[in-house]
Amino acid sequence: METINILHTNDLHSHFEEWPKLSRYIAEARAKNPDLLLFDIGDFMDRWHPLTEATDGQINIDLMNQAGYDAVTIGNNEGIGNSHEQLQHLFDHAQFDVILDNLYQKDRQRPKFAQPYKIIETKQQHKIGVIGMTACYPLTYNPNGWEIKEVDEVLAGVIAELKTQDVSAIILLSHLGLPTDRRLAQDYPDLDLILGSHTHHLLPEGEQVNQTMLAAAGKYGQNIGNVTLTFNDDGKLDKVTAYTTPTSSLPEESGDEAQIDSWLTQGHTKLQEELVADLPDTFEDVEVTNEVLLKSVAKQAKTDLAILNSGLAVTPLEPGRLTYDELHQSMPHPMHLIRVTLSGYNLWRLIREMEKIRLFLSRYPMNGMGFRGKIFGNIRYLGIDYQPETKQVYVKGQPLDLGKHYTLTTVDHYLFIPFFPTIEIAGEIEFLFPDFLRNSVAHYLKQNYPIKE
């Protein structure tokens, strides 16, 4: 009989405030059991953190190297939150394997940083096969130079290949979300363990679905997952148990807070080295920031119309020299621009949707789907006016032509949130890569408010 211990993390999203305790827990566990396995299930990085932004995620890779991860898969924050070039080089110095089965180059070759599976052989020569899958978002991966496949296009083939190599257990590192994990456990009985993520679900004691154990550790490093595989003497997997340990229950040491602050300070310092623009006194009016955002995205996307929400500027831009650090603090969101083309009728319908929910959203505490601010805020238009008394929409001063087509710019966040269904249902959508919202604003500010020597 042989027992294998596994620790797993997921969806840290660069919340380094938990990392000192988590990394110490991992180190202590490995000191007691050098053969334990350590996996991460994606979204370890998130560009809201200034040091992640300043290093293009290399600080995250350094921390994972120090912790001694055996294998990881990527989440959408690695896959979509980086340009094609940034993702290509994110793992150049990684001392662990990246397992990823459903992401390919446009030439259908596997990315150089990834491998389709890993086989880990234990001391008693049991073989554990490890597979990795990430969430399938073709609308965002494809414009960024990648081909993403649905899990069912590839999973059966990888499992079949592992079975030819006489594995005793198969583990899926799944950045797919809990509903998908439950379905996969039903449809693929050869999966013994699914380590989950993406939907930030917490399974304190795991969840058994038929023959498959599901395990997941929530989000932001608030828990760490523990799994035990027990093999009997004939080489068969006999038992799988899972539980999570809350990070809040782990001891804190005197230097932890200083280390957390140091990561923030390093990030701010690096970002402060880049000057963006010299903003005039007109920026004393906070509304100027909203106007600049609208004009920035419209110019970047080459449209006359734009729609954004005021909450995208977490802090307003102020007069004087603007550093990239200040711009990053104002707009920490990993959002890309989209061009949306709608018929006149569907543009009218979209504006009506927005006006109906305007008051609610003005105070709504938005969370996730690319938003890293506080509240959604007020909806702002460029080139569009709405008359509530008549319910009439005007475009560039003229009444809306229901039969004409119009193209506007907004952020991809509007496609993912449930408030404006007309965008997804009726819109012709084009994603603009690789820049984030803040990069588009930086381009505009550099051109219109250059640094004065």
C-alpha positions in Angstrom: 0.0 0.0 0.0 1.2 3.5 -0.8 -0.1 6.9 0.1 0.5 10.0 -2.0 -0.2 13.5 -0.6 -1.1 16.4 -2.9 -1.3 20.1 -2.1 -3.1 22.4 -4.6 -3.8 26.1 -5.0 -6.1 28.0 -7.5 -7.2 31.5 -8.4 -4.7 33.3 -6.3 -5.1 36.3 -8.6 -1.9 37.9 -7.3 -3.4 38.2 -3.8 0.0 38.0 -2.2 -1.3 39.0 1.2 -1.9 35.3 1.9 1.3 34.1 0.3 3.7 34.2 3.3 1.5 31.9 5.3 0.7 29.7 2.3 4.3 29.3 1.2 5.4 28.5 4.8 2.7 25.8 5.0 3.9 24.3 1.8 7.5 24.3 2.9 6.7 22.7 6.3 4.6 20.0 4.6 7.3 19.2 2.1 9.9 19.1 4.9 7.8 16.4 6.6 7.1 14.6 3.3 9.6 15.4 0.4 7.5 13.3 -2.0 4.3 15.3 -1.8 3.0 16.8 -5.0 2.1 20.5 -5.5 -0.2 21.8 -8.2 -1.7 25.1 -9.2 -4.9 25.2 -11.3 -4.6 28.6 -12.9 -5.1 32.4 -12.4 -2.1 32.5 -10.1 -1.4 35.9 -11.7 -3.6 39.0 -12.1 -2.4 42.3 -13.4 -4.3 44.3 -10.8 -1.2 43.9 -8.5 1.4 46.5 -9.4 4.3 44.1 -9.1 2.6 41.6 -11.4 2.0 44.4 -13.9 5.5 45.8 -13.6 7.2 42.4 -14.1 4.7 40.9 -16.7 4.0 38.2 -14.1 7.6 37.2 -13.5 7.2 37.8 -9.8 4.4 35.2 -9.8 6.7 32.6 -11.5 9.5 33.4 -9.0 7.2 32.7 -6.1 6.0 29.4 -7.7 9.6 28.4 -8.3 10.4 29.0 -4.7 7.4 27.0 -3.5 8.5 24.1 -5.6 5.4 23.4 -7.8 5.5 20.2 -9.7 3.0 21.2 -12.4 0.4 23.9 -13.2 -2.1 24.8 -15.8 -3.1 28.2 -16.9 -6.2 30.3 -16.2 -7.8 33.0 -18.4 -5.8 35.6 -16.5 -2.6 34.1 -17.8 -4.1 33.2 -21.2 -6.1 36.3 -22.0 -4.6 38.8 -19.5 -1.3 38.7 -21.4 -0.5 39.5 -25.0 0.5 36.5 -27.2 4.1 37.5 -26.8 3.9 37.9 -23.0 2.3 34.5 -22.6 4.9 32.9 -24.9 7.6 34.0 -22.5 5.8 33.9 -19.2 7.2 30.6 -18.3 10.7 31.0 -19.7 12.3 30.6 -16.2 9.7 28.3 -14.7 11.1 25.3 -12.8 7.9 23.4 -13.1 5.8 21.9 -15.9 2.9 23.6 -17.6 0.2 21.1 -18.5 -2.2 22.4 -21.1 -4.1 20.3 -23.6 -6.6 22.7 -25.3 -4.5 25.7 -26.3 -2.6 25.9 -29.6 -0.8 28.3 -31.9 -2.6 29.3 -35.1 -0.5 26.8 -36.9 -2.1 24.1 -34.6 1.2 23.5 -32.9 1.3 23.3 -29.1 2.8 26.4 -27.4 6.5 26.0 -26.6 5.8 26.5 -22.8 3.2 23.6 -22.5 3.1 19.9 -22.6 0.0 17.6 -23.0 0.4 15.6 -19.8 2.9 14.6 -17.2 3.4 11.2 -15.8 4.7 11.1 -12.2 6.1 7.8 -11.0 5.9 7.2 -7.2 8.5 5.3 -5.0 6.5 2.1 -5.4 6.3 2.7 -9.1 2.7 3.7 -9.4 2.2 6.0 -12.3 0.0 9.2 -12.0 -1.0 10.9 -15.2 -1.7 14.6 -15.0 -3.8 16.5 -17.6 -4.5 20.3 -17.8 -7.4 22.2 -19.3 -8.3 25.9 -19.3 -11.6 27.7 -20.0 -12.5 27.9 -23.6 -13.1 31.5 -24.7 -12.6 31.6 -28.5 -13.9 35.2 -28.8 -10.9 36.4 -26.8 -8.2 33.8 -27.5 -8.5 33.8 -31.3 -7.9 37.6 -31.8 -4.9 37.2 -29.5 -3.2 34.7 -31.8 -4.3 31.4 -30.2 -6.6 28.6 -31.1 -8.6 27.3 -28.1 -10.4 24.0 -28.1 -13.4 22.8 -26.1 -12.4 20.2 -23.5 -14.4 17.4 -25.2 -12.4 17.9 -28.4 -9.2 16.7 -26.7 -9.9 15.0 -23.3 -10.8 11.6 -24.5 -7.7 11.4 -26.7 -5.3 12.4 -23.9 -6.9 9.9 -21.5 -6.6 7.1 -24.0 -2.9 8.0 -24.5 -2.3 7.9 -20.8 -4.0 4.5 -20.4 -1.6 3.0 -22.9 1.2 4.0 -20.5 -0.3 1.9 -17.7 -1.1 4.8 -15.3 -2.6 3.9 -12.0 -4.5 7.2 -11.6 -5.5 10.2 -13.8 -5.7 13.8 -12.4 -7.2 16.7 -14.3 -6.0 20.2 -13.5 -9.2 21.9 -14.5 -9.5 25.7 -15.0 -13.0 25.0 -16.3 -15.4 25.7 -13.4 -17.5 23.6 -11.1 -20.4 22.9 -13.4 -18.0 21.6 -16.1 -16.1 19.5 -13.6 -19.2 17.8 -12.4 -20.2 17.0 -16.0 -16.7 15.7 -16.8 -16.8 13.4 -13.8 -20.1 11.9 -15.2 -18.8 11.6 -18.8 -15.2 10.5 -18.3 -15.1 7.7 -15.7 -11.3 7.3 -16.1 -10.8 10.6 -14.2 -9.9 9.8 -10.6 -9.4 13.3 -9.4 -10.4 16.7 -10.7 -8.6 19.7 -9.1 -10.9 22.6 -9.9 -10.8 26.4 -10.2 -12.1 29.3 -12.3 -15.5 29.6 -10.6 -13.8 30.2 -7.3 -15.7 27.4 -5.7 -14.6 25.9 -2.3 -15.1 22.2 -1.6 -14.0 21.9 2.1 -14.3 18.1 2.0 -14.2 17.5 -1.7 -17.2 16.3 -3.7 -17.6 12.7 -4.9 -19.2 12.4 -8.3 -19.6 8.8 -9.2 -16.0 7.4 -9.2 -14.3 10.9 -9.4 -13.3 13.1 -6.5 -13.6 16.9 -7.1 -11.4 19.2 -5.0 -11.1 23.0 -5.0 -9.7 25.7 -2.7 -11.8 28.8 -3.3 -10.0 32.0 -4.3 -7.3 34.5 -3.4 -5.3 32.0 -1.4 -7.9 32.0 1.4 -7.5 28.2 1.5 -5.1 25.5 0.4 -6.3 22.1 -0.8 -5.1 18.8 0.5 -5.7 15.4 -1.3 -4.6 11.9 -0.4 -4.4 9.1 -2.9 -4.1 5.6 -1.5 -3.0 2.7 -3.8 -3.3 -0.9 -2.7 -0.7 -3.6 -3.2 -2.0 -4.6 -6.7 -1.3 -1.1 -8.0 -4.9 0.0 -8.1 -6.2 3.3 -6.7 -8.1 2.3 -3.6 -9.2 5.6 -2.0 -9.2 9.4 -2.6 -9.8 11.9 0.2 -9.9 15.7 0.1 -10.1 18.6 2.5 -9.1 22.3 2.6 -7.2 24.2 5.2 -8.2 27.9 5.8 -5.3 30.2 5.5 -6.7 32.2 8.4 -6.0 29.2 10.6 -2.3 29.3 9.8 0.2 31.2 12.1 1.3 34.6 11.1 4.9 35.7 11.6 6.3 39.1 12.4 7.8 39.7 9.0 4.7 38.7 6.9 3.2 42.2 6.7 6.5 43.8 5.8 6.9 41.3 3.0 3.4 41.9 1.6 4.1 45.7 1.7 7.4 45.2 0.1 5.8 43.5 -3.0 3.4 46.4 -3.3 6.2 49.0 -2.9 8.4 47.3 -5.4 5.6 47.3 -7.9 4.6 50.9 -7.4 8.3 52.0 -7.6 8.8 50.2 -10.9 5.6 51.6 -12.4 6.4 55.1 -11.2 9.5 55.1 -13.4 7.4 55.5 -16.6 5.9 58.9 -17.2 2.8 59.0 -19.3 1.6 62.6 -19.7 1.5 66.1 -18.2 -2.2 66.8 -17.4 -3.5 70.4 -17.4 -5.6 72.1 -14.7 -8.8 71.0 -16.4 -8.4 67.6 -14.8 -9.4 69.2 -11.5 -12.9 68.4 -12.7 -13.4 64.7 -12.2 -15.8 64.5 -15.2 -12.8 65.2 -17.4 -11.4 61.8 -16.7 -14.7 60.2 -17.9 -14.5 62.3 -21.1 -10.9 61.3 -21.7 -11.7 57.6 -21.3 -14.5 57.8 -23.9 -12.3 59.8 -26.4 -9.4 57.5 -25.8 -11.2 54.2 -26.6 -13.0 55.8 -29.5 -9.7 57.0 -31.0 -8.0 53.7 -30.4 -10.8 51.7 -32.1 -11.4 54.3 -34.8 -15.1 54.9 -34.0 -17.2 58.0 -33.4 -19.3 56.3 -30.7 -18.3 54.9 -27.3 -19.9 53.7 -24.1 -18.2 53.3 -20.7 -19.1 53.4 -17.0 -17.5 55.9 -14.6 -16.5 53.2 -12.2 -13.7 52.2 -14.6 -11.8 55.1 -13.2 -11.3 53.9 -9.7 -9.5 57.1 -8.9 -9.8 60.2 -11.2 -6.8 61.4 -13.1 -5.4 64.7 -11.6 -3.4 67.7 -13.0 0.3 67.3 -13.2 2.7 64.6 -14.3 1.0 61.3 -14.6 3.0 58.1 -14.0 2.0 54.7 -15.3 1.7 53.7 -11.6 -1.1 56.3 -11.1 -2.7 55.2 -14.3 -2.6 51.5 -13.2 -4.1 52.4 -9.9 -6.9 54.3 -11.6 -7.6 51.5 -14.1 -6.4 48.2 -12.8 -8.9 46.2 -14.8 -7.6 43.5 -17.3 -10.1 44.6 -19.9 -9.7 44.9 -23.7 -11.6 47.1 -26.0 -14.3 45.7 -28.3 -15.9 47.2 -31.4 -19.6 46.4 -31.5 -21.7 46.9 -34.7 -25.4 47.0 -34.3 -28.4 47.9 -36.4 -30.1 51.1 -35.5 -33.0 49.2 -33.9 -30.6 47.1 -31.8 -28.6 50.2 -30.8 -31.9 51.7 -29.6 -32.6 48.6 -27.7 -29.2 48.6 -26.1 -29.6 52.2 -25.0 -33.0 51.4 -23.5 -31.4 48.5 -21.6 -28.8 50.8 -20.2 -31.2 53.6 -19.3 -33.5 51.1 -17.5 -30.8 49.9 -15.3 -28.8 53.1 -15.0 -29.7 54.1 -11.5 -29.2 50.5 -10.1 -25.8 50.2 -11.7 -24.7 53.7 -10.5 -24.3 52.2 -7.0 -23.8 48.5 -7.9 -20.7 47.0 -6.2 -19.3 45.2 -9.3 -17.1 42.2 -8.7 -15.2 40.0 -11.2 -15.4 39.4 -15.0 -12.5 41.7 -15.5 -13.6 44.5 -13.1 -11.1 45.3 -10.4 -12.8 48.5 -9.0 -15.5 49.2 -6.5 -18.8 50.2 -8.1 -20.0 50.0 -11.7 -20.9 53.8 -11.7 -22.7 56.0 -14.2 -23.0 55.1 -17.8 -21.4 57.6 -20.1 -21.9 58.0 -23.9 -19.8 59.6 -26.6 -21.7 60.6 -29.7 -25.0 59.2 -28.4 -27.7 61.1 -26.6 -30.9 59.8 -25.0 -34.1 61.8 -24.4 -36.0 60.1 -21.5 -39.2 62.0 -22.2 -39.6 60.8 -25.7 -37.4 57.7 -25.4 -35.6 59.0 -28.5 -31.9 58.1 -29.3 -29.7 60.6 -31.2 -26.4 59.7 -32.8 -24.1 62.7 -33.4 -27.0 65.0 -33.1 -29.2 63.2 -35.6 -32.2 61.0 -34.8 -31.3 57.3 -34.8 -32.0 55.6 -38.1 -33.4 52.2 -37.2 -32.3 50.7 -40.5 -28.8 51.9 -40.5 -25.8 50.1 -38.8 -23.6 51.8 -36.2 -20.3 50.8 -34.7 -19.3 51.8 -31.1 -16.4 51.0 -28.8 -16.7 49.7 -25.3 -14.9 47.2 -23.0 -15.1 43.4 -23.3 -16.5 43.5 -19.7 -19.9 44.5 -21.2 -20.0 41.3 -23.1 -19.5 39.1 -20.0 -21.8 40.8 -17.5 -25.6 40.0 -17.7 -26.9 43.5 -17.9 -26.7 44.3 -21.6 -27.7 41.1 -23.5 -28.2 43.0 -26.8 -24.4 43.2 -27.2 -24.0 39.5 -27.2 -27.3 38.6 -28.9 -27.3 41.1 -31.8 -23.8 42.6 -31.9 -21.1 42.0 -34.4 -18.1 42.0 -32.1 -14.4 42.5 -32.7 -11.9 42.3 -29.9 -8.9 44.6 -30.0 -5.6 43.1 -28.8 -3.2 43.4 -27.1 -3.8 46.6 -25.3 -5.8 46.9 -22.1 -8.1 49.9 -21.4 -5.4 51.7 -19.5 -2.9 51.2 -22.4 -5.4 52.8 -24.8 -5.8 55.7 -22.4 -2.0 56.1 -22.1 -1.7 56.3 -25.9 -4.3 59.1 -26.0 -2.8 61.0 -23.1 0.8 60.8 -24.4 -0.3 62.2 -27.7 -2.6 65.0 -26.4 -0.8 66.0 -23.2 2.9 65.2 -23.8 5.5 65.5 -21.0 6.9 69.1 -20.8 10.6 69.2 -20.5 
